[in-house]
Amino acid sequence: MDVLYWSHIKSMRECPQKFLWSRGNPEIDLGAGLGKPKPLPTEVERASEHYALMGSVLSTVVENIYNENLWKEPLLLRDRVEALARKEFALQESGKYLDWSQMMRSEAIDTCVKGAVNFLKIMKENKLLGPYARSEVKMDTWVSPQLKDLKICGIADLIFRDTNDKIHIMDGKNAGQPGKWEDEDQLRWYALCFKMAYGVIPSRLGFFFFRFPPNEPPKEWTRDPKEWNGIIEVSLDPADLKRLFDEAVETQKAVKKKNFEANPIPKHCANCPYESVCEPRQAQKAINSAKRNATKELKKQNDPLENMQGINIFSMGK
């Protein structure tokens, strides 16, 4: 593995076996030939990719706003991003497995269109522009002297330099519950890549949320709605950069040693396309199911009402 991305770090943290199966290894045949990923289960057994589709569409919208300079024509911007969201949805859905019994297609399209418009509100409220503002910026650099055959790389949804020459790195999320699923280390990883590539530590990191524009906070928000600006900032300490650098080195070593043990954790397995063919996960599910059934049976046995044959009716006499 010559280039290490955040997705690699995240995947190895969650489940080394998923890392192997989804990417392959030059020295391992997973059923499709050396170096090839493990073939996916039949579509009936796979998880729908409609959330991944919506995230990809919205990421493309942000990329076009900045890299195609759509923001320079503000009077046309809303109509353009709405049309772009619809166009990208139609283009990208052909490459995904989509089960519309879980979510209507029209609802997914509306989510993308609304999310695109919401981003414009977030961009305006937070002034996400500057002398330099680009999307999908690739930040890669060699790791040395620890490993001379490895690059680390990050690709951020948005990097901009403000008028005070401060660097901001942002990543967009289509989450329905901001703050619940995001991994703050994702942005810290981007900060590490930026620091190693350009010698500067970013001044600000943050996630922006397509579903929650300024003044429209999620229900979990307990402060004044007017304080919600659509962004949750992430702290950054030099120790974080050192920790992630060390993790990159250790991850590369684990890959070279072929340490790909399964690590079944329900919240991670739920989004894994290989869950149905992962023996450790299926064994875990069987054990958990047996435990739940045993608990239900025990409660039933200890419930005095369960053994009652009927209810006595008291009469008032003749």
LOKOLKOL-351437 format. One record per residue (C-alpha): chain; x, y, z. Coordinates in steps of 0.25 Angstrom, whole numbers, plus 2048, in hexadecimal, padded with zeros to 3 digits. Layout:
REM LOKOLKOL-351437
ATOM,A,X,Y,Z
...
REM end
This chain:
REM LOKOLKOL-351437
ATOM,A,800,800,800
ATOM,A,807,80D,7FB
ATOM,A,7FD,817,7FF
ATOM,A,7F6,817,80D
ATOM,A,7E8,81F,80D
ATOM,A,7DF,822,819
ATOM,A,7D6,817,814
ATOM,A,7E1,80D,816
ATOM,A,7E4,812,824
ATOM,A,7D5,811,827
ATOM,A,7D3,804,821
ATOM,A,7DE,7FD,828
ATOM,A,7DA,803,835
ATOM,A,7CC,7FD,833
ATOM,A,7CF,7F0,82D
ATOM,A,7DC,7EC,826
ATOM,A,7D4,7E1,81F
ATOM,A,7CB,7EB,819
ATOM,A,7D7,7F3,814
ATOM,A,7DD,7E6,80E
ATOM,A,7D0,7E2,807
ATOM,A,7CC,7EF,802
ATOM,A,7DA,7F3,7FC
ATOM,A,7E1,7E6,7F9
ATOM,A,7F0,7E2,7FB
ATOM,A,7FA,7DF,7F0
ATOM,A,7FE,7D2,7F7
ATOM,A,7F0,7CD,7FB
ATOM,A,7E5,7C7,7F2
ATOM,A,7D7,7CA,7F8
ATOM,A,7D0,7C3,7ED
ATOM,A,7D2,7CC,7E2
ATOM,A,7E1,7CB,7E0
ATOM,A,7ED,7D0,7E6
ATOM,A,7EC,7DF,7EB
ATOM,A,7DD,7E0,7E8
ATOM,A,7D3,7E3,7F2
ATOM,A,7CA,7D8,7F7
ATOM,A,7BD,7D7,7EE
ATOM,A,7B1,7DD,7F4
ATOM,A,7A6,7D5,7F9
ATOM,A,799,7D4,7F0
ATOM,A,791,7E1,7F0
ATOM,A,786,7DB,7F9
ATOM,A,790,7DA,804
ATOM,A,797,7E7,802
ATOM,A,794,7F4,809
ATOM,A,78D,7FF,801
ATOM,A,797,80A,7FD
ATOM,A,78D,816,7FD
ATOM,A,794,81D,808
ATOM,A,7A1,81C,801
ATOM,A,79B,821,7F4
ATOM,A,795,82E,7FB
ATOM,A,7A2,831,801
ATOM,A,7AA,82F,7F4
ATOM,A,7A0,838,7ED
ATOM,A,7A1,843,7F7
ATOM,A,7B0,842,7F7
ATOM,A,7B0,844,7E8
ATOM,A,7A7,850,7EA
ATOM,A,7B1,857,7F3
ATOM,A,7BD,853,7EA
ATOM,A,7B6,85A,7DE
ATOM,A,7B2,867,7E7
ATOM,A,7C1,869,7EA
ATOM,A,7C9,863,7DE
ATOM,A,7C0,867,7D3
ATOM,A,7BE,875,7DA
ATOM,A,7AF,874,7DA
ATOM,A,7AF,87D,7E6
ATOM,A,7B4,889,7DE
ATOM,A,7A6,88A,7D8
ATOM,A,79D,88B,7E5
ATOM,A,790,88F,7DE
ATOM,A,791,882,7D6
ATOM,A,797,879,7E1
ATOM,A,78A,873,7E7
ATOM,A,784,86F,7DA
ATOM,A,791,869,7D6
ATOM,A,794,861,7E2
ATOM,A,786,85B,7E2
ATOM,A,787,857,7D4
ATOM,A,795,851,7D6
ATOM,A,790,849,7E2
ATOM,A,785,843,7D9
ATOM,A,78F,840,7CE
ATOM,A,799,83A,7D7
ATOM,A,78F,831,7DD
ATOM,A,78B,82B,7D0
ATOM,A,799,829,7CC
ATOM,A,79E,823,7D8
ATOM,A,793,81A,7DC
ATOM,A,796,810,7D1
ATOM,A,7A3,80C,7D8
ATOM,A,79C,809,7E5
ATOM,A,794,7FD,7EB
ATOM,A,787,804,7EF
ATOM,A,77B,7FE,7F7
ATOM,A,770,809,7F6
ATOM,A,767,801,800
ATOM,A,76F,807,80B
ATOM,A,76E,816,806
ATOM,A,766,81B,7FA
ATOM,A,76F,820,7EE
ATOM,A,768,82D,7ED
ATOM,A,76B,82F,7FC
ATOM,A,77A,82D,7FA
ATOM,A,77A,837,7EE
ATOM,A,773,841,7F6
ATOM,A,77D,83F,801
ATOM,A,788,842,7F8
ATOM,A,782,84E,7F2
ATOM,A,77E,854,7FF
ATOM,A,78C,850,805
ATOM,A,792,858,7F9
ATOM,A,78A,864,7FC
ATOM,A,78D,863,80B
ATOM,A,79C,863,808
ATOM,A,79B,870,801
ATOM,A,795,876,80E
ATOM,A,7A0,870,816
ATOM,A,7AA,875,80D
ATOM,A,7A4,883,80E
ATOM,A,7A2,883,81D
ATOM,A,7B0,87E,820
ATOM,A,7B8,886,814
ATOM,A,7BE,879,80F
ATOM,A,7C5,881,804
ATOM,A,7D3,887,803
ATOM,A,7DF,88A,7FA
ATOM,A,7E0,87B,7F9
ATOM,A,7D4,872,7FA
ATOM,A,7D4,864,7F3
ATOM,A,7CD,857,7F5
ATOM,A,7D2,849,7F4
ATOM,A,7E0,84D,7F6
ATOM,A,7EA,842,7F6
ATOM,A,7F4,843,801
ATOM,A,7FF,838,800
ATOM,A,80D,837,805
ATOM,A,818,82C,807
ATOM,A,819,827,815
ATOM,A,828,827,819
ATOM,A,831,823,81F
ATOM,A,828,818,826
ATOM,A,823,813,819
ATOM,A,829,817,80B
ATOM,A,81F,80F,803
ATOM,A,812,815,809
ATOM,A,80A,822,806
ATOM,A,7FF,827,80E
ATOM,A,7F4,82F,807
ATOM,A,7E7,836,80B
ATOM,A,7DC,83C,802
ATOM,A,7D4,846,808
ATOM,A,7C6,84B,804
ATOM,A,7CB,85A,806
ATOM,A,7D8,861,809
ATOM,A,7D8,870,809
ATOM,A,7E2,87B,80D
ATOM,A,7DB,887,813
ATOM,A,7E0,896,812
ATOM,A,7E8,894,81F
ATOM,A,7F0,888,818
ATOM,A,7EA,87E,821
ATOM,A,7E7,870,81C
ATOM,A,7D9,86A,81E
ATOM,A,7D6,85B,81A
ATOM,A,7C8,857,81A
ATOM,A,7C0,84A,817
ATOM,A,7B2,849,813
ATOM,A,7A8,83F,819
ATOM,A,79A,83A,816
ATOM,A,797,835,824
ATOM,A,78A,836,82A
ATOM,A,790,837,838
ATOM,A,79C,840,838
ATOM,A,7A7,83C,842
ATOM,A,7A3,82E,843
ATOM,A,7AA,827,837
ATOM,A,7B5,830,833
ATOM,A,7C3,82C,837
ATOM,A,7CB,839,83B
ATOM,A,7D8,832,837
ATOM,A,7D4,833,829
ATOM,A,7D6,842,829
ATOM,A,7E3,840,831
ATOM,A,7E8,836,827
ATOM,A,7E6,841,81C
ATOM,A,7ED,84B,825
ATOM,A,7F9,841,826
ATOM,A,7F9,840,817
ATOM,A,7F9,84F,815
ATOM,A,804,851,81F
ATOM,A,80D,847,819
ATOM,A,80A,84C,80B
ATOM,A,80B,85B,80D
ATOM,A,811,85D,81B
ATOM,A,806,864,821
ATOM,A,7FC,85F,82C
ATOM,A,7ED,863,828
ATOM,A,7E7,86D,831
ATOM,A,7D9,867,831
ATOM,A,7D2,85A,82E
ATOM,A,7C4,858,82D
ATOM,A,7B8,84F,828
ATOM,A,7AD,856,821
ATOM,A,79F,84F,820
ATOM,A,797,84F,813
ATOM,A,78A,84D,81A
ATOM,A,78B,857,825
ATOM,A,78E,866,820
ATOM,A,790,872,829
ATOM,A,784,874,833
ATOM,A,77F,866,830
ATOM,A,786,85D,83A
ATOM,A,784,84E,83C
ATOM,A,77A,84B,848
ATOM,A,786,847,850
ATOM,A,78B,855,850
ATOM,A,788,85B,85E
ATOM,A,78D,869,85C
ATOM,A,786,875,855
ATOM,A,783,871,847
ATOM,A,789,87E,842
ATOM,A,796,879,847
ATOM,A,796,86E,83E
ATOM,A,79E,871,831
ATOM,A,79E,864,82A
ATOM,A,7AC,860,82F
ATOM,A,7B2,858,83A
ATOM,A,7C0,85B,83C
ATOM,A,7CB,851,840
ATOM,A,7D7,854,84A
ATOM,A,7E5,852,845
ATOM,A,7F1,850,84E
ATOM,A,7FF,84D,849
ATOM,A,7FE,840,851
ATOM,A,7F3,83C,848
ATOM,A,7FC,83D,83C
ATOM,A,807,835,842
ATOM,A,7FD,82A,846
ATOM,A,7F7,829,838
ATOM,A,805,829,832
ATOM,A,809,81D,83B
ATOM,A,7FC,816,838
ATOM,A,7FF,817,829
ATOM,A,80D,811,82B
ATOM,A,806,805,833
ATOM,A,7FB,803,829
ATOM,A,805,802,81E
ATOM,A,80D,7F7,826
ATOM,A,800,7F0,829
ATOM,A,7FC,7EF,81A
ATOM,A,80A,7EA,817
ATOM,A,809,7DF,821
ATOM,A,7FB,7DC,81C
ATOM,A,7F5,7DE,829
ATOM,A,7E6,7DD,824
ATOM,A,7DE,7D7,830
ATOM,A,7CF,7DA,830
ATOM,A,7CA,7E3,83B
ATOM,A,7BB,7E2,83B
ATOM,A,7B4,7EE,841
ATOM,A,7A5,7F0,83E
ATOM,A,7A6,7FF,83B
ATOM,A,7B1,7FC,831
ATOM,A,7AC,7EF,82B
ATOM,A,79E,7F6,828
ATOM,A,7A5,7FE,81D
ATOM,A,7AE,7F3,818
ATOM,A,7AA,7EC,80A
ATOM,A,7B0,7DF,80F
ATOM,A,7A9,7DE,81C
ATOM,A,7A0,7D2,816
ATOM,A,7AD,7CA,813
ATOM,A,7B5,7CD,81F
ATOM,A,7B6,7C1,827
ATOM,A,7BA,7C8,834
ATOM,A,7AF,7D2,833
ATOM,A,7A4,7C7,830
ATOM,A,7A9,7BF,83C
ATOM,A,7A9,7CC,845
ATOM,A,79A,7CE,840
ATOM,A,796,7C0,843
ATOM,A,79C,7C1,851
ATOM,A,795,7CF,854
ATOM,A,788,7C9,84E
ATOM,A,789,7BD,858
ATOM,A,78C,7C7,864
ATOM,A,780,7CF,860
ATOM,A,777,7C3,85F
ATOM,A,77C,7BE,86C
ATOM,A,77A,7CB,873
ATOM,A,76B,7CC,86E
ATOM,A,768,7BD,873
ATOM,A,76E,7C0,881
ATOM,A,765,7CD,882
ATOM,A,759,7C5,87D
ATOM,A,75C,7BA,888
ATOM,A,75D,7C5,893
ATOM,A,751,7CC,88F
ATOM,A,745,7C8,898
ATOM,A,73B,7CC,88E
ATOM,A,740,7C3,884
ATOM,A,73C,7B6,88B
ATOM,A,72E,7BB,88F
ATOM,A,723,7B2,888
ATOM,A,718,7BC,889
ATOM,A,712,7C8,891
ATOM,A,708,7C5,89C
ATOM,A,6FB,7CD,89A
ATOM,A,6F5,7D2,8A7
ATOM,A,6E6,7D1,8A8
ATOM,A,6DD,7D9,8B1
ATOM,A,6D4,7CD,8B4
ATOM,A,6C5,7CB,8B1
REM end
